[in-house]
Amino acid sequence: MYFTFRELAAVALTGGTNYFVDLRKEAGKWLIEVSVLDAGKKVQQKYLVQTNRGKTKTWKYLDDALAFVNEYCANCQNLSIAVDGKVWKLRSEEREAGTQQS
């Protein structure tokens, strides 16, 4: 199954709270596979990110793929990212109105 970038952003906005994003290199290019997790952290469904024309989206450089994740998964409350097997877990924090973090 596939997500376009718009679908990925829409799911993040409509209540998806747990994602696992796997960035991996295949044939010299980076691709992204997104797994939506249930409350028990079990995979419900996996999606490759594709272009609007239906081809799997790839990136030549890892920083471009990470910029894509930053832009289109910004509303994910709990996001885990794997890059070539190493996993980072990111959690959103609610801040009180009017407070700043330094």
N, C-alpha and C positions, 0 to 999 in steps of 0.2 A: 504494500500500500504506500501511498505517497501523500505528502503535504506540499502545497505551494507555500511560498513565504507568507502570503496573505492568510491562508488557512491556519498556519502556525501561529501567527499573531492573533487571529480571532479566537483560537482555542485558549491561548494564554489570557486573553481578556475576559473570557466567559466562564472562568471558574476552574480551569485546570490548575491544580495545586502541586502536582508532583510530576517532574519530568526527568528523564535521563537522556542526555544528549551525548552521542558517541561520535567523535570526530576521528576518522581514520583515513589513512592514505592508501589509495588503490590506484595502481597504474600511474604513479607519479602525481596524482591530484588528490586533494582532500574532499571527502564527502561527509555529509551529516545524516545520521540515523537518529530519530527522536522516538523514545519509548515513553508512552503515557502510563503512569503507574497508578494503581488503586491505593486505597487507604492502608492496605497491608504491605505496600511497596512491591507488589507483584505486577509484572508487565501486563497491561490490558491489550495494548496494540503497539506495533512498531511501524514507523513511517520513514521513508527516505525523503529528503527535501528535493523537490523537483522545480524546474523552471515552469513558466506559464505555458510553454510549448510542449511540455510533457517529457522532457529529458531530465535525467538525474542531474541536479545542480552540483557542480564541482568548483573548487577553488585551487588555484596554483599555490597560494601561500596560506599558511596556517593563520596568520594574523588577520587575513581577510575573512576566513571562516569564523574566527572568534568574534570579529566585528559584526558579522551577520547574526550570530547567536545573541550578542549583546543588544542588537537592535530589535530583533523579532521575538526574543524570549524575555524581554525586559519586565513583563508583567507576571512572569512565573514566580510563585511564592517559594517553592522549593525546587531547586535546579541542581542536578548533578551532571558534571561534564567529564567525559573520559577522552583523553587524547593519547592515542596509541597505548591504551591500557591503564594509564594513571588517572585516578578519579579525584575530582574536586567537587565538594558539596557546598552550594551557596544557598543561604536562607535569607529571606527578606526580614527586615526589622521594622516594626512600626515605630515611628517617631511621634512624639507629642507635637502638636502645632506650635510653632514659634520657637522650637529648640533647634540648635545646630550641633552637628557633630564635627569635631576638628580632626 
